[in-house]
Amino acid sequence: MKTNTPGGLKAEDFHDESFRDHLATVDKKGKRKWVFAQKPKGRFYNIRTLLSLGFFLLFFALPFFKWHERPLFMFNIPDAKFIIFGKIFWPQDFFIFGVTMITFIVFIVLFTAAFGRLFCGWVCPQTNFMEMLFRKVEYLIEGDATEQRLLSKAPWSARKIRIKLTKHLAFYLLAFITANFFLAYIIGMDELKHIISEPVSNHIGGFSAILIFSGVFYGVYAYFREQVCTVICPYGRLQSVLLDRNSMLVAYDYKRGEPRGKFTKDVTTDHGDCIDCYQCVKVCPTGIDIRNGTQMECVGCTACIDACDRMMDAVGRERGLIRYASENGIANKERLHYTGRMKFYTVVLTILAGLLTFLLVTRTDVGGAIIRVATNPVYQERGTDSISNLYTIKIINKTIKETHLHLKLENAPGQILEVDGQSIFVNKEAQASGSFFVILPKNHISKRKMNLKIGLYDDKDKKIAEMQTNFMGPFTRF
């Protein structure tokens, strides 16, 4: 019986179908097979190198930039304080983060449906740090794949110890530097400078975090490597669900390449263009053979495209045997389609982006919440003609300036009496609370529960927010 594989090839077209039963980097006994990836060369690798320099520049430079005395980006999870483009977000803004995450997920689904794992190969921090930083340092110290393999099999000697020690010290130094800047995105560069410049005893927690992050990054890039993409990364695991036959991916043109055959100069053969040189396999950082079709391990790094193009140039054949294409593009020569599924995702993404924009535009820098204090009785009489309720207010100041605030009734006659008799003081980027009475005349109270609107005003008597609460009165009208 003939079956079709996810790559669009028929099962009998493969030399061996067993590769789909296990990871390319694990042998039959479950032992890991170390990938000695040959250094890529070519136009895509050169472009990726230039882009990675830009990404590294952004990563290491952004913590130094500030906007209105704040870091441009900071994700302080322990203090539940997040800063994005200089705007501070607190737990009260969690719903905005919820909408943001949903929007981001829908964008990933749409992007993947159209462009496959383009993000993984070109933008993903794991790929960039591994292939464009740590792997290049490894090439510099140990040499290319052949030299690395020979060194690994060689018995331990002074030379081998020196090379291995140099590499791992360099890896740990890079991991340590990366960990410092990673921590800067959590606690801010100013706090990181304190940890670096002041005695360790003053910052045990911060210094411990640096060591932990350093150990994690070192372990990932020195040992775990491609396993992050094939075992841990949820995006990679979801690839089979998100991709379809119209998705753009790094693909082998089996119609042009099969049947494979060794290159023979000046001899006409009935072989396809693939000369079975295995250069695409040798450069693959995840150890797969792209000619077997679409595979979960493929991160779309384009190393195989560069390797294949170089070999096609060498034997005088047309480039593009391995290229960016869709499965339908390979099988039926179809162009990338804007499918119904993509249209649906686009509509949902547009709606979510509009909602997120509305939430960000209408978000105030100073806000709060009012809660009526439950008392027995539920209200208090003030003289012979007034009723009062007791309230607490919690205010959050998201600006970098301290402020004094006072309250005013917006939809009822009466007065607001602060318990301590003073306006509410809120420090910059801080929260404050207070208590106050709302006093209304009896002749205005028409029902048991009334809706109250209370305005929040700054020291210049400018209204900056409006909050709602309930006022409890007697059962009958006076």
C-alpha positions as CSV (number, residue, x, y, z in Angstrom):
1,M,0.0,0.0,0.0
2,K,1.3,3.5,-0.9
3,T,1.2,6.2,1.7
4,N,2.0,9.8,1.6
5,T,4.4,11.3,4.1
6,P,4.1,14.9,5.6
7,G,6.8,16.0,3.2
8,G,4.7,15.1,0.1
9,L,6.9,12.1,-0.9
10,K,5.7,8.6,-1.4
11,A,7.0,6.1,1.0
12,E,8.7,4.1,-1.7
13,D,10.7,7.2,-2.8
14,F,12.7,7.0,0.5
15,H,15.7,4.9,1.1
16,D,14.7,4.4,4.7
17,E,11.5,5.4,6.4
18,S,12.6,4.6,9.9
19,F,13.8,8.1,10.5
20,R,10.3,9.2,11.4
21,D,10.2,6.8,14.3
22,H,12.9,8.6,16.4
23,L,14.8,11.8,16.7
24,A,17.7,12.2,14.3
25,T,20.0,12.9,17.3
26,V,19.1,9.7,19.2
27,D,20.3,6.2,18.3
28,K,18.4,2.9,18.6
29,K,19.6,2.5,22.2
30,G,18.3,5.9,23.2
31,K,21.7,7.4,23.4
32,R,22.3,10.8,22.1
33,K,24.2,11.2,18.8
34,W,26.3,14.4,19.0
35,V,25.9,16.7,16.0
36,F,29.1,17.9,14.5
37,A,27.6,20.5,12.1
38,Q,29.9,21.6,9.3
39,K,30.3,25.4,9.0
40,P,27.8,26.8,6.4
41,K,28.9,29.1,3.7
42,G,26.7,31.1,1.3
43,R,24.4,34.0,0.8
44,F,21.7,33.0,3.3
45,Y,24.4,32.4,6.0
46,N,25.9,35.8,5.3
47,I,22.5,37.5,5.5
48,R,21.8,35.7,8.8
49,T,25.2,36.7,10.2
50,L,24.4,40.4,9.5
51,L,21.0,40.1,11.0
52,S,22.3,38.4,14.1
53,L,24.8,41.2,14.6
54,G,21.8,43.6,14.7
55,F,19.9,41.3,17.1
56,F,22.9,41.1,19.4
57,L,23.4,44.9,19.3
58,L,19.7,45.3,20.3
59,F,19.9,42.7,23.1
60,F,23.1,44.1,24.7
61,A,22.2,47.8,24.1
62,L,18.5,48.1,25.0
63,P,19.0,47.8,28.8
64,F,21.1,51.0,28.7
65,F,18.3,53.0,27.1
66,K,15.8,54.9,29.1
67,W,12.6,56.7,28.4
68,H,11.3,59.3,30.9
69,E,13.8,58.0,33.5
70,R,12.6,54.4,33.0
71,P,14.1,51.5,31.2
72,L,12.8,51.0,27.7
73,F,12.0,47.3,28.6
74,M,11.8,45.6,31.9
75,F,10.0,42.5,33.0
76,N,10.2,42.4,36.8
77,I,8.3,39.3,37.5
78,P,9.1,39.1,41.3
79,D,7.7,42.6,41.8
80,A,4.9,42.2,39.2
81,K,6.2,45.3,37.4
82,F,6.5,45.5,33.7
83,I,7.8,48.3,31.5
84,I,7.3,48.3,27.7
85,F,8.5,51.2,25.6
86,G,8.8,53.2,28.8
87,K,5.2,52.6,29.9
88,I,4.8,50.9,33.3
89,F,2.2,48.0,33.7
90,W,1.1,46.7,37.1
91,P,-1.0,43.6,38.1
92,Q,-4.1,45.8,37.6
93,D,-3.2,45.8,33.9
94,F,-3.1,42.1,33.7
95,F,-6.0,41.9,31.3
96,I,-4.0,43.9,28.8
97,F,-1.2,41.3,29.0
98,G,-3.9,38.6,28.5
99,V,-5.1,40.3,25.3
100,T,-1.5,40.8,24.2
101,M,-0.6,37.2,24.7
102,I,-3.7,36.0,22.8
103,T,-2.9,38.4,20.0
104,F,0.7,37.2,19.9
105,I,-0.4,33.5,19.7
106,V,-2.9,34.2,16.9
107,F,-0.1,36.1,15.1
108,I,2.2,33.1,15.5
109,V,-0.4,30.8,14.1
110,L,-1.0,33.1,11.1
111,F,2.7,33.6,10.5
112,T,3.5,29.9,10.7
113,A,0.6,29.0,8.4
114,A,2.0,31.3,5.8
115,F,5.8,31.2,6.4
116,G,6.5,28.1,8.3
117,R,9.3,28.2,10.8
118,L,10.9,31.4,9.4
119,F,11.0,32.8,12.9
120,C,13.0,29.8,14.2
121,G,15.7,30.1,11.6
122,W,16.1,33.9,11.5
123,V,14.8,35.5,14.7
124,C,14.7,33.0,17.5
125,P,17.2,33.9,20.3
126,Q,18.1,30.2,20.8
127,T,19.1,29.8,17.1
128,N,20.9,33.1,16.9
129,F,22.9,32.6,20.1
130,M,23.7,29.0,19.2
131,E,24.6,29.3,15.6
132,M,25.8,32.8,15.3
133,L,27.7,33.2,18.6
134,F,28.6,29.9,20.5
135,R,29.0,27.8,17.3
136,K,31.3,30.3,15.7
137,V,33.4,30.4,18.9
138,E,33.5,26.6,18.7
139,Y,34.7,26.7,15.1
140,L,37.3,29.3,16.0
141,I,38.7,27.1,18.9
142,E,38.2,23.5,17.7
143,G,38.0,23.9,14.0
144,D,35.3,22.7,11.5
145,A,33.2,19.6,11.9
146,T,35.9,17.1,10.8
147,E,38.5,18.5,13.3
148,Q,35.9,18.5,16.1
149,R,35.0,14.9,15.4
150,L,38.6,13.8,15.4
151,L,39.3,15.7,18.6
152,S,36.3,14.1,20.2
153,K,37.5,10.6,19.3
154,A,41.2,11.3,20.2
155,P,42.5,10.1,23.6
156,W,42.9,12.7,26.3
157,S,46.2,14.6,26.0
158,A,47.6,17.9,27.0
159,R,46.5,19.4,23.6
160,K,43.0,18.1,23.9
161,I,42.6,19.3,27.5
162,R,43.9,22.7,26.5
163,I,41.5,23.0,23.6
164,K,38.5,21.7,25.5
165,L,39.2,23.9,28.5
166,T,39.6,27.0,26.4
167,K,36.3,26.3,24.6
168,H,34.3,25.7,27.8
169,L,35.9,28.7,29.6
170,A,34.9,30.8,26.6
171,F,31.4,29.4,26.6
172,Y,30.9,30.0,30.3
173,L,32.2,33.6,29.9
174,L,29.7,34.2,27.1
175,A,27.0,32.6,29.2
176,F,27.9,34.8,32.2
177,I,27.8,38.0,30.1
178,T,24.5,37.0,28.6
179,A,23.1,36.2,32.0
180,N,24.0,39.6,33.3
181,F,22.2,41.3,30.4
182,F,19.2,38.9,30.7
183,L,18.9,39.8,34.4
184,A,19.0,43.5,33.4
185,Y,15.7,43.0,31.5
186,I,14.2,41.7,34.8
187,I,15.6,44.1,37.5
188,G,16.9,47.0,35.4
189,M,20.4,48.1,34.5
190,D,20.7,50.4,37.5
191,E,20.1,47.6,40.0
192,L,22.4,45.3,38.0
193,K,25.2,47.9,38.4
194,H,24.6,47.9,42.1
195,I,25.0,44.1,42.2
196,I,28.2,44.3,40.1
197,S,29.8,47.2,42.0
198,E,28.8,46.6,45.6
199,P,29.8,43.8,47.9
200,V,28.3,40.4,47.1
201,S,26.9,40.2,50.7
202,N,24.6,43.1,49.9
203,H,23.0,41.3,46.9
204,I,23.0,37.6,47.6
205,G,19.8,37.1,45.7
206,G,20.8,39.0,42.7
207,F,24.3,37.4,42.5
208,S,22.7,34.0,42.9
209,A,20.3,34.7,40.0
210,I,23.3,35.6,37.8
211,L,25.1,32.4,38.6
212,I,21.9,30.3,38.0
213,F,21.2,32.0,34.7
214,S,24.9,31.6,33.7
215,G,24.7,27.9,34.5
216,V,21.5,27.5,32.5
217,F,22.8,29.3,29.4
218,Y,26.1,27.4,29.6
219,G,24.3,24.1,29.8
220,V,22.0,24.9,26.9
221,Y,24.7,26.1,24.5
222,A,27.5,23.7,25.6
223,Y,25.5,20.5,25.9
224,F,21.8,20.7,25.3
225,R,21.9,22.6,22.0
226,E,19.5,21.4,19.4
227,Q,17.6,19.4,22.0
228,V,16.0,22.7,23.1
229,C,14.3,23.0,19.7
230,T,13.4,19.4,19.3
231,V,12.4,18.4,22.9
232,I,11.5,21.6,24.9
233,C,10.3,24.3,22.5
234,P,6.5,24.1,22.3
235,Y,6.5,26.1,19.1
236,G,8.5,23.3,17.4
237,R,6.2,20.6,18.7
238,L,3.2,22.5,17.4
239,Q,4.7,22.7,13.9
240,S,2.8,19.7,12.5
241,V,-0.5,21.3,13.6
242,L,0.2,24.8,12.4
243,L,1.7,23.9,9.0
244,D,-0.3,22.9,5.9
245,R,0.6,22.1,2.3
246,N,0.6,25.8,1.4
247,S,3.0,26.9,4.2
248,M,6.4,28.1,3.1
249,L,9.3,26.0,4.4
250,V,12.8,24.8,3.5
251,A,12.0,22.0,1.1
252,Y,13.8,19.6,-1.2
253,D,12.5,19.5,-4.8
254,Y,12.2,15.7,-5.0
255,K,10.6,15.9,-8.5
256,R,13.8,17.5,-9.8
257,G,16.2,15.7,-7.6
258,E,15.0,12.1,-7.7
259,P,16.3,9.5,-8.4
260,R,19.5,10.4,-6.8
261,G,22.8,9.4,-8.3
262,K,26.5,10.2,-8.0
263,F,27.8,12.9,-10.3
264,T,29.6,11.7,-13.4
265,K,31.2,14.3,-15.7
266,D,30.3,14.3,-19.4
267,V,28.1,11.2,-19.1
268,T,24.3,11.3,-19.7
269,T,22.3,9.5,-17.0
270,D,18.7,9.2,-16.1
271,H,19.4,10.4,-12.5
272,G,17.9,13.5,-11.0
273,D,19.9,16.6,-10.0
274,C,20.6,15.4,-6.5
275,I,24.2,14.0,-6.6
276,D,23.8,12.4,-3.1
277,C,26.8,14.4,-1.8
278,Y,25.3,14.7,1.8
279,Q,26.4,18.2,2.1
280,C,22.9,19.3,3.2
281,V,23.1,16.7,6.0
282,K,26.6,17.7,7.1
283,V,25.7,21.3,7.7
284,C,22.4,20.7,9.4
285,P,22.5,21.8,13.1
286,T,19.8,19.3,14.1
287,G,21.3,16.3,12.2
288,I,18.4,15.6,9.7
289,D,18.3,14.8,6.1
290,I,16.1,17.5,4.5
291,R,15.6,15.2,1.5
292,N,13.3,13.0,3.6
293,G,10.7,15.8,3.6
294,T,9.2,18.1,6.2
295,Q,10.4,17.1,9.7
296,M,9.8,18.4,13.2
297,E,13.5,18.9,13.8
298,C,14.0,21.4,10.9
299,V,14.3,24.9,12.2
300,G,14.5,26.5,8.8
301,C,18.0,27.8,9.2
302,T,18.8,27.6,5.4
303,A,22.2,26.0,5.9
304,C,21.2,23.2,3.6
305,I,20.1,25.6,0.9
306,D,23.5,27.3,0.9
307,A,25.3,23.9,0.9
308,C,23.2,22.5,-2.0
309,D,23.5,25.7,-4.0
310,R,27.3,25.5,-3.7
311,M,27.3,22.0,-5.0
312,M,24.9,22.8,-7.8
313,D,27.3,25.6,-8.9
314,A,30.2,23.1,-8.7
315,V,28.6,20.6,-11.0
316,G,27.1,23.2,-13.3
317,R,23.4,22.7,-12.4
318,E,20.7,25.1,-11.6
319,R,20.4,26.3,-8.0
320,G,17.2,25.8,-5.9
321,L,17.2,22.0,-5.6
322,I,16.7,22.9,-1.9
323,R,14.8,26.2,-1.5
324,Y,12.0,28.0,0.2
325,A,8.8,26.5,-1.2
326,S,5.5,25.0,-0.1
327,E,4.6,21.4,-0.5
328,N,2.1,22.3,-3.1
329,G,4.7,24.4,-4.8
330,I,7.0,21.4,-5.1
331,A,4.3,18.9,-6.1
332,N,2.1,21.0,-8.3
333,K,4.2,24.1,-9.1
334,E,1.6,26.2,-7.2
335,R,2.4,29.6,-5.7
336,L,1.7,30.4,-2.0
337,H,-2.0,30.7,-1.5
338,Y,-3.8,33.0,0.9
339,T,-6.1,30.3,2.1
340,G,-9.4,30.5,4.0
341,R,-7.7,29.5,7.2
342,M,-5.2,32.4,6.8
343,K,-8.1,34.8,6.1
344,F,-9.9,33.7,9.3
345,Y,-6.7,34.1,11.4
346,T,-6.3,37.6,9.8
347,V,-9.8,38.7,10.8
348,V,-9.3,37.4,14.3
349,L,-5.9,39.1,14.6
350,T,-7.3,42.4,13.3
351,I,-10.0,42.3,15.9
352,L,-7.6,41.5,18.7
353,A,-5.1,44.2,17.6
354,G,-7.9,46.7,17.5
355,L,-9.0,45.7,21.0
356,L,-5.4,45.9,22.3
357,T,-4.9,49.3,20.8
358,F,-8.2,50.6,22.4
359,L,-7.0,49.3,25.8
360,L,-3.6,50.9,25.5
361,V,-5.0,54.3,24.3
362,T,-7.7,54.4,27.1
363,R,-5.4,53.3,29.8
364,T,-4.7,56.0,32.5
365,D,-1.4,56.7,34.2
366,V,-3.2,57.1,37.6
367,G,-6.1,55.0,38.6
368,G,-7.7,53.3,41.5
369,A,-10.6,51.3,43.0
370,I,-13.1,52.3,45.6
371,I,-14.6,49.7,48.0
372,R,-17.5,50.4,50.4
373,V,-16.7,49.2,53.9
374,A,-19.2,46.8,55.3
375,T,-20.5,48.2,58.6
376,N,-23.4,47.4,60.9
377,P,-25.6,49.3,60.3
378,V,-24.8,49.7,56.7
379,Y,-25.0,53.5,56.9
380,Q,-24.5,56.2,59.5
381,E,-26.7,59.1,60.3
382,R,-25.1,62.6,60.3
383,G,-27.2,64.9,62.4
384,T,-30.9,65.1,61.3
385,D,-30.6,65.6,57.6
386,S,-27.6,63.5,56.3
387,I,-26.5,59.9,55.8
388,S,-22.9,58.7,55.3
389,N,-21.1,55.6,54.1
390,L,-17.5,54.6,54.8
391,Y,-15.2,53.7,51.9
392,T,-11.6,52.7,51.3
393,I,-9.7,53.7,48.1
394,K,-6.6,52.2,46.6
395,I,-4.7,54.3,44.1
396,I,-1.8,53.4,41.8
397,N,0.5,56.0,40.4
398,K,2.1,54.7,37.1
399,T,4.0,58.0,36.5
400,I,7.5,59.0,37.6
401,K,6.2,62.0,39.6
402,E,4.7,62.0,43.1
403,T,1.2,63.5,43.3
404,H,-1.4,64.7,45.8
405,L,-5.0,63.7,44.9
406,H,-8.4,64.6,46.2
407,L,-12.0,63.3,45.5
408,K,-15.2,64.9,44.3
409,L,-18.7,63.7,43.9
410,E,-19.8,63.8,40.3
411,N,-23.5,62.9,40.2
412,A,-24.8,63.8,43.6
413,P,-24.9,66.7,46.1
414,G,-23.0,66.2,49.3
415,Q,-19.4,66.1,50.4
416,I,-16.5,63.8,50.8
417,L,-14.7,63.7,54.1
418,E,-11.2,62.1,54.3
419,V,-10.7,60.3,57.6
420,D,-7.3,61.9,58.2
421,G,-8.5,65.2,56.8
422,Q,-5.8,65.4,54.1
423,S,-5.5,64.7,50.4
424,I,-4.1,61.4,49.3
425,F,-0.4,61.4,48.7
426,V,0.9,58.8,46.2
427,N,4.6,58.4,45.5
428,K,6.0,57.9,42.0
429,E,5.5,54.4,40.6
430,A,3.8,53.4,43.9
431,Q,0.5,52.6,45.4
432,A,-1.4,54.3,48.3
433,S,-4.6,53.8,50.1
434,G,-7.0,55.9,52.2
435,S,-10.4,56.0,53.9
436,F,-13.2,58.6,53.5
437,F,-16.9,59.2,54.2
438,V,-19.4,60.1,51.5
439,I,-22.1,62.3,53.1
440,L,-25.4,62.8,51.2
441,P,-28.5,64.8,52.3
442,K,-31.5,62.6,53.2
443,N,-33.8,64.2,50.7
444,H,-31.5,63.1,47.9
445,I,-31.6,59.4,48.8
446,S,-34.5,57.8,46.8
447,K,-33.6,54.1,47.1
448,R,-31.8,51.5,49.1
449,K,-28.8,51.3,46.8
450,M,-27.6,54.3,44.7
451,N,-24.8,54.5,42.1
452,L,-22.2,57.0,42.9
453,K,-19.6,58.5,40.5
454,I,-16.5,59.9,42.2
455,G,-13.9,61.9,40.3
456,L,-10.2,61.7,41.1
457,Y,-8.4,65.1,40.8
458,D,-4.8,66.1,41.0
459,D,-3.3,69.1,42.9
460,K,-4.1,71.4,39.9
461,D,-7.7,70.4,40.2
462,K,-7.5,68.4,36.9
463,K,-9.7,65.4,36.6
464,I,-7.6,62.3,35.9
465,A,-10.0,59.4,36.5
466,E,-13.5,58.6,37.4
467,M,-14.6,55.6,39.6
468,Q,-17.9,54.1,40.5
469,T,-19.3,52.7,43.7
470,N,-22.6,52.2,45.6
471,F,-24.1,54.2,48.4
472,M,-26.4,52.4,50.9
473,G,-29.3,54.2,52.5
474,P,-32.5,53.6,54.4
475,F,-35.3,51.4,53.0
476,T,-37.7,54.3,52.6
477,R,-37.4,57.8,51.1
478,F,-37.3,60.6,53.6
